[in-house]
């Protein structure tokens, strides 16, 4: 009966997603003989009614659940389905966690009833807000002695503890059983804290969140898998809503996703699942590919044996993996693998950029056909590559560039405005911040002299207050004060004529605007600091100019973060009497908000992340994890820091205690031998996957010394030594 569900196995770019879409199209009216024959085996009116409902997918409620590993892939897969079906058949496209979240919120009344919770609408916590609130709740337990024994600072310890709950939820382990799992599997020297102590903190945090209707990713997953999916009322609704499920790249799904799939299959739904044995990108971050692979027993297995014909993986993957795992083997690599070898890392970065420039200039490849991939991208590497390539008019597109929001001058300027308008924030603003604010807020777009050259790409930004004049104004016109810092008229500067007419006029406009907002704030005419941010953006940043995409992304993330922060603050004021005194005032809330941003834990990645229109003609810059997650493909690869030991880590840190919550070894001790074997397997998957995503050439970019001056002897060093040096 389950033979009509399909389990599609294949390496990267072997056609798994295409086969998944083909399977969906076979289920459509006129093409779904498999589904029809499957349901005709059933008897009874209920079965025939369900068959008719499935065969007529042109209903308002989606009958097909479509899942993808991450949001970008979900969007791409959903668009493919819509294109193939001309948008006639409703499909619900989600990530696993996105689906869990939607279901928990939709069926929250059921959870209120079964868990006897307070009747209030749930609010999701962002990770940075979760970290802040958990730290406040646990601070009395995390004294200096506890931190000393743990061997990490307060921030990292809180993050580790929260990650343990999230991993347990992904693995289907109740919060009450975490102590037992840690006692069995955790080495005594790993964290040097009692498992019962860690579990008690998590239980307190879970109960605290439930009482206030606050949802974290860990709580969402736990509520869905352990309470909602086992609820008979919900099960009836779920079975009626979905008659088919398509899941792409299930090797990146959490273990609890199998519970959902098995329930749907048990209820008569059909499924199509794709699995990449060389994937498992999120292994160590919550994914359990081995547990999901068990679903293959309930499906008809299809193995795609023909990889993409233009992939280097066809001819090189086996040879390169052998060189890395058996360094003593004498092999020579073909011309398709070349190396850039230097002594220092600075030289390596410069030579890499020069080779890219030469490659594009000679017509060997276009910018969009080149990807620079590294195990980790620090600010120096990112700046060096972008600066050199941009000077040659070559654009660079960093994938999911997670730089702190506070690194943007525009964001810092807006926070300075908040500190100048609202009282009590004088200690958060200084002379340098004021000078930077004046420069940022006085920027104007300057159109070219020839109107025919007018476009969004060649509008140059000019500033009416340059950094030198801004510094002079801040020196003489900024009046520091802990409660009411003030900006004085430019005439208080004796030589104010040195400022110039243009800069003086621009400063006076900024000063008048700030004074106006202060007056309105005193009269309580500004609803919230979010409204002030909107006004500042409209008046200074978007009035006479169109900010670039990166700046818009930062502005949108700031507004989304502020809205979320004040929403949580409002909920806490309503439900937490003990916290009302310290969060009730705008001063305390604003101070905490600004300090949160300055800690650098929030990055500029607002939703949605994709650009409209054609893809940019730009060189892709990404870490290993980011590139593999994006499922992209390029003509040429440049592997930065090829001899770095971080290649064995996959470009992403494994969460603390992650192996303990995998179903195949639940609670089993994790030894040094296990860790070594896991790194070897991860490296083989990385190499096989990356080689499947490049068609023409791979450059191994190597420097003898790392940034810290240490010699680099990573696992890919044998490849560097046997490759052809790039001339």
N, C-alpha and C positions, 0 to 999 in steps of 0.2 A: 504493500500500500504506500510505503514511503519511497518506493523506487523512483517515483516521478520527481522527487526533489533531486537537485543536481549539486554536486560538490566539484568545483572546477579548480584544478591544481595546475599551477604554472609559475615559471620564474618571471622576473620583471620584463615587461613589454612583450609578453608571449601571447597577448590577446585575451586575457581573463575578463576584463571589463567589457570588451566587445562581445564575448560569448555570453556574459551576463545579460546584456541588453538584448541579444538575440533570443535568449530564453524568455525574457519578458514579452517580447513581440509574439512568440509562439503561443503565449497564454491569452492573447487578445482575441476578440470575437472573429470567428472565421479561421483562426490559426491555432486554436487551443484544443486540438484533438486529444492531447495528452491529459489536460485537465478534465476534459469532458469525460473521457473514458474512466478517469480516476473517480469522478463523482458518480458516474452511473453504476459503479459497483455498490454504492450505498442504497439502502432502501428506506422508505418512509418519506412522508411529506416534508419533514424538516430538512432532510438531506437534499431533496429536489429543489426546495426553495433556496437553499444556500447555493446550489449549483447555478440556478438561474441568476441569482444575485451576482455571483462571481463572473459569469459569462457576460453579463451586462455591466461592464466597468464604468459606463457613462452615468455614474451616480454622483451625487453631491459629496458624499463621504468617501474619501479614498479607501479602496479595498486592497491596496498594495502598500506595504511598508518597505521603504527603500533606505538602507543604511550605508554610510561610508565612514572611513576611519577618522577623517577630520573635516572641518567645515569647508575648506577649499575643494577637496575632492567631492564632498556632498553637492556643492554647487555645480561642479562640472558634470557629475553623473546625472543630477537632476535635469540639467539643460539638455544632455544627450537624450534622455528619455522623452522629454517634451518635444524635441525636434523629431525624433523617430515616430512619435505617435501624433504629431501635429497638435499636441496639447488637448487631445480629446478624452484622455483617460486620467483621472485624478490619481496622483501618487504623492505619498507623504515622505519627503526626503529629510532625513535627520542623521546626526551622529548618535551613537549609542547613549552617551551622556545627555545629549540634547533631548532624546526621546524620553529618557528616564525623568528628566526635569519637567518636561511638558506634562507627562502623565501624573507626576506627583502633585503638580499645581492644579491640574484639571480635576483630579479625584481627591483633592485635599479634604473635602467633607467626609469621605470614607475613612480617612486616616484620623480625623478629629473624633469620629465616632468609635473607631476600634482602639485607639490609643488614649482616648479620653483627654484630648488636648483642648486648650482654650480656643474658642471660635474666633479666629482672626486670619486675615489673608496672609499667606506666606510671603516672605521677602528673601531673595537670594543674596547671600554674602559673597562679595568678591574675595579672592584669596588674600589681598593686602588688608582688607577690613577684617577678615577672619583672623589673620595674624595679630592685628592690633587688639581686638576684643579678647581673644584667647590669652594674650599676654597679660592683659589687665585682670582677667579672672584668675589666672594662675600665679600672679606676681608674688603673692604671699607665700607660695610653696617653692618658688624658685629663688632661694637665697644664695648667697655667695658660696656656701659649702656645696650646695647641689650643683651649681654651675661648675665648680672646681672638679667635682667628681665626674661630671659629664664630659669635661674637657672641651667644651664649646661655649660660645657666648649665648646670651639669652635668646637672641633672635634665631640662631641656628637650632637651638634646642627646641624651642616652640615649634619651628617648622618641621623638625624631625618627628615630634610627637603627633602633630596634625597629619603628617604624611602616613604614619602608621595606621591611623584610622581610615584614611582614604584607601590605602592598599588592602586593608582588611575588608572594607566594603566591596571593593572591586572583586575580591576573591570569595565573596559570599560568607565571610566570617563575621558572626555577631560581635558587637563591641565588647560584650561581656567575656568573650573567649580570647581576647587579644593577649591578656596576661599569660594564659596557658600556652599559647603559640610562642610567645617571646621566651618563656621559661625553657621550653624544649629546644628551641632553635637558635637562640641568641648566645653568642660567646660572652662570657662574663666580663671580658675586657672591652666589649664593643661600645658600651655606653656607660657601664659602671653605675647604673641606677636600677632599683628594684622594678621588675616588670609589673608588680601589683601597684606600685606608685604611679607608673606611667598610665596604666589602665584606669586607675581611679581618676586621674586628671581628665582623661578622655570621656569617661562616663559623666563627670561633672559638666564638661563642655557640651556633650550631646544633650543632656537634660536641660541645660541652660538655654541652648538654641531652640529646643522643642517648645519650651515654655514661652518663648517670645516669637515663635513663628519665623525663625531665621534659618535659612537653608544653605548649607555648604555642599560641595560636591560629594564629600563622604557621606553626609546625612541623606542627601538625595538618593544616592545609590543604595544605601542601607534601607531606607524607607521603601523604595521600589521593589528591591529583590526579596526582602524579608517580611514585608508587611502588605504591600499592595499586590504583588504578583501572586501571593498566597490567599488573597481575599476572594471568596467565591463570587461576590457581586461584581468585582472588577474583572474576574476571569470571564464572566458571561459577556460583559461589554467588549472586552478585548477580542474574544473569539468571533463576535458578530462583526467587528469593524475590519478585520484583516483576514483575507483569504489567501494571501501570498506574501512572502517576504523575500527581498533581494538584499544581500549583504556583500559588499565589496571589501576585499582585504581584511578578512576576519582575523588574520594573524596579528592584527593590531588592536583587537577588542579586549575589554576586560572579561574575566572568567564568568561573571554573572550574566553576560549576554547569552551564554548557552542556555541558561534557564528560560529566558524569553523565547529563544528559537525552539527549544524542545516542547514548550507548552503549545506554541502555535502549530507545530507539526503534529502533536498529539491531538489537537482539535480539528485536524483535517486540512490544515493549510498546506500549501506547497511552498518549497523554498529553493532558492538558488544562491549558492555561496561561493566566493572565490577566495583562494588561499595561496599565499606565496611562501614556499619553504625557505626562500632566501630573504624574506621580509623581516617580520618581528622587530620593526623599528622601535616600538614602544615597550619592548621587553625590558623590565627593570623600572618602568614608569607606570605600571598597572596592567599591562597587557599579559595575557596568558595563552599564547598560541597553541601550546600542546594540549591544553584543556579544550579549546575550541576545535582542534583537529578531531576530537572524538565524535563530532557531529557527522563525520564522513561515513560512519557505520550506518547511518540512517538515510544515506543518499546514494544516488547513482554517481560514481566517481568518474570524472573525465580528466585525463591528464593531457595537457597541451605540451607536446614535445617539440614543437617548432618555434624557437625563439625568433625575435626580429632578425631578419637577414642582414641588416646594416649595423649590427651591434658588435662591438669589439669583444663582448663576453663570449661569443661563439668560438672565437679562436684563441683568446688569451686567458679567460677566467681560470681554467684548470691549471695552466702553466704558472700563472702568477700566484695562485693559492699555494701551489707546490713549492715555489721559491720562498714564500713567506713562512710556511710551516716546516719546511726542510731546508734550512739555509745552506747546508753543506752540498746540496745538489747543484751540479754545475750546469747552468742553463744560460742561454743568451736571449735577450728580449728583442723583438723585431723593431723596426724603425717607428712603428706606431707608438712606442713608449720611449720618450726622451726625458732627459733630466736637465734641470737648471741647478748647478751646484756652486755655492759660494761659501765663504768663511763665516760672515756675519749675517744675521737675519735682515738687517737693513739693506745690504747688498742684494740679498735674495728677493726682497720685495720690489726693489727698483728694477732688477733684471727681469722679473716676472712681468711687470707692467710694460717694460720696453718690448718684450717678446710679443705681448698682446697687441701693442700698438703696431709693430711691424707686421704681424699676421693680418690685421685688419687693413692696413695701408696697402699691402701687397695683393689684397683680394682673395687670400686663402680662406677667409671666413668673415662673416658679418658679426657685429657685436652681439646680436641676439643668439648667435650660434656658439657662444663661448661661455663657460661657467668656471668660476674660481671657487674651489671647495676646500675647506679647512676643518680640522678637528675642533678648532676654537678660534673665533675671530676677536682679537683684542682691538682696542681703539686705535693703536698705532698702525696695525696692518690695514684696518678699514680706511683710515685717513690717508695713508700713503698711496694705496691703490686708487682710491677715488680721486685724490688730488692730481696724480700723474695722468690718469686717463682722461679726466675732465679737461685738463689743459690741452689735450689733443682732440677735444670735441668728441670724446667717446663717453657716452652716458653709462652709469653703473647703477644697477638695481639690486640693493641688498634685500634678500628674502627675509621677511618677518623681522625687520631690524628692531630688536628690542632694547633700544637705548633708553635710559631713564627719561621720563617726561621732563624732569627738572633740567636736563641738559639743553633744552630749547630756550634761546633767549626770549622768545615771545612769551613762553609760560612764566619765566622768571619776572618779566615785566608786569604781567597781569597779577601775579602774587604781590608784587610791590604796590600796585594800585590798591589791592585789598588792605594792605597794611597802612596805607595813607588815608583811606576813607573811613575804615572802622576803628574805633578807639581801642586802646589797650594792646596794640600790636607793634608798638614802637621798637621793641627789642628784636623784631624780625626784619628790620629794614636798616640799611646802612648807606653810606655815601656811594659806594660802588654800585649798589643795586639801583639807586636813584639815577645815576648817570646812565646805566644801561637801559633803564626804562625810557629815559628821554630820547635816546638814540632809536630804540625800537618803535616807539609811538610816533616818531616824526618821519618815518619812512613813507615815501610817496613813489608811485609808479611813474616813470618818465617815458613818454612815448617817443619813438624815433622821429627825426625831422621829416623824413619822407613818409607820408601817410600810407603809401603802398606797402611799406615794410611793417605795418602794424599787425601784430599777432600776439597771442598769449605767450609765445615762446621768446620773443625778443623785447618784451617790455622790461626795461631795466629799473631796478629799485634805487632811488636816491634818497638820502637822508637830509632833512633840513637842519638837524642838530648833529654835527659830527662828534666823534668821541672826545676830541680836545675841548670843544665848547661845552659839551655835556659835563665833562669833568670840572670845568670852571664853575658852571652853574651849580653843580652839586656841592662844590667846596664852599661857595659863598651864599647860596640861597636855600640850602637844605638845613633845617633846624631839627636836630635829633631830640627826641623826648620819649620816655618809656610809654606814656599814655597817648599823647597826641603829637606825633612827628609832623612837621609842617614844611611846606614849600613857600618861600617868601618871593615877593616880586623881584624881577631881575634888576630893578633899580637900586636894590640894597647893595649891589656890587658896584664899588666906586668907579671902576673902569668898565661899566656895562656896555659901553660903546664897542669894546673889543668883541662882544658876542655877535654883533652884526644884526641887521634888520630882519633877515629871514629867520635866523635862529631865535631871535627875541620874540618874533611874532608867533612862531611855532610853540615856544615855551609858554607864552601867555595863554594860548589856546588850551594847552594841556592843563595849566594851572587853573584856568576858569572852569574847565570841565570837572576837575577834581573837587574844587570848592562847591560847585553845584551839587555833585553827588554827596558830599559831606552834609550839606544843608538838607537834602532830601532824606538822607539816612537818619539825621537827627529828628526829623519830623515823621520818621517811620513810613516814608513813601516808597522805599525800596523793599520789596517783599522778602528777598533773601540775597545772600552774596552771589548766588547763581545769576540772578537778574543783573547784578552789577557787572559780572563777567560778560554777559551777553551785550550789555550796553557798550562796554569798553571795546569789545571785538568789532561791533558794528561801527563805532565812531572812529576808531583809529586803524584797525587792521583790514577791514573789508569795505570801507567807505569809498576810497578812490583807487583800490587795487584788488587784484585777484591773487590771494596767497598761493604759493606753490603747494603741490599735493602733500609733501612732507609736513609743511606748516599747518595745513588744514587738518591733517591726521592728528597732530599734537593738540590743536585747539578742540577738536571734537572729543578726543580722549579726556581732556581736562574737564569739559562740560559734563561728559558722561560720568566721570569720577566724582565730580562735585554733586551732581544730582543723586548718585548712589549714596554718597556719604551723608547728605542731609536727609535722605529717606531713612537710612539706618538710625540717624540721630533722632529723628522724629519718633520712630518706633521705640527706641530706648527710653525716651522721655515719657512715653505713654505706659511702658511696662516695667521699667526698672527704677523704683524709687531711690535705691541706693546710689544710682549714677546720675540722678537728676541734678544734684547740686554742682557737679563738676562739668556737666555737658549742657546744662540748660541755657547758659549765656552764650551769645554769639561770639564773644571774645574767646571763651574756652574752645568752642567748636572750631572756630577759624584757626586758632593757634595749632590745634591738633591736626587740622587738615593741611596747613602749610608745612608743618613738620613731617607729616606723612609723605608729602611730595618730595621734600628735600632729602629724605632718606633714600630716594632713588628706587623704590620698590614698584613704582607704577611706570609702565612703558606705553609708548604711543602706538597702540594697536586697536583702534576703534572698530566697531562692527558697522558695515561690512568692510573688508580689507581690500577688495578688488577694485581696480580701475575700470571705468567705462571706456568702450572703444577698443581699438586694436592694441595688441601688446606693444610695450615699449621696445624700441631698438636699442637695447642696452645689454651690457655684460652682466651676467648674473653673479652675485656674490653671496655665498651661503656657507653655513656649517654643514658637516656631514648629515646631522640629524634633520636640519631644515631642508636640505636638498632632497634627501630620500623621502621625507614626508610629503614634499610637493609633487613627487612622481614626475619630475621633469626629465627632459632628454635634450642633449646638446651634441654638437658636432665635435667640439674640442673641450677637454677638461684640463684645468690646472690644479693639481693637488698641492696646496700649500703645506709647509712644515711636514714634508713627506716622511721625515725620520723622527717625528715627534712620538713619544709613547702614548699620546692621547688618541692615536688612531685605534688602539685596541679598546678604548672606552666608547667609541661610536659617536663622539662629539656631543654626548649628553650624559650628565651624571646620573647614575643609578640611585633611586631613592633608598634611603636607609631601611634595611629590613625587607626589601622587595622580594627576594627569593623565598622567604619564609611563608608567603601567602599564595604561592603557586599551588594549584590543586594537586599536582603530581608529587609534590614534596612538602605538603602542608605541615609546618612545624618541625621539619627535619633540620638538624644542624647544618649550617653553611660553613664549610671549611675552606682553607686556603687553596686546596686542590680543586675544589668546586669553582672557586673564583677564577683560577687560572684556566680551567677548561672552558668556563663561560666566556672569558675574554677571547680565547682562540676561536670559539665558534662564532662569536659576534664579529670578529675581524674577517673571517671567511665570508660571512653573509654580506658585510659591508663591501668587500672587494668584488664579489660576484654581482651584487646589486648595482654598484657604480659602473662597472664595466658594461653592464647591460644598458646603461643610459648614456653611452658615448659611442659615436660611430667612426671617428677618424683618428684621433690622436689624444694621448694622455701625456701631460708634462708633469714630471715629479719635481717639485720645487723644494730643494734641500739646502739647508745651511748647517755648517758643522756645529755652530754654537746657537743656543737658544737665546731668548731675550735676557735671561738671567746669567748668561755666560757659560752655562753648563753644556757639555757635549751631548748631542742628540744621538741616541742609539735605539730608536724605536723599532717596531716590528717590520716596517717597510724599508729599512736600510738596505737589506739584500737586493731589493728592486732597484734602488738608486745606484748601487755598485755595479749592477749588471746591465743597466740601461745605457743608451747612447747619449753622451752629453750634447746639449743643444749648442750649436755654434752661434 
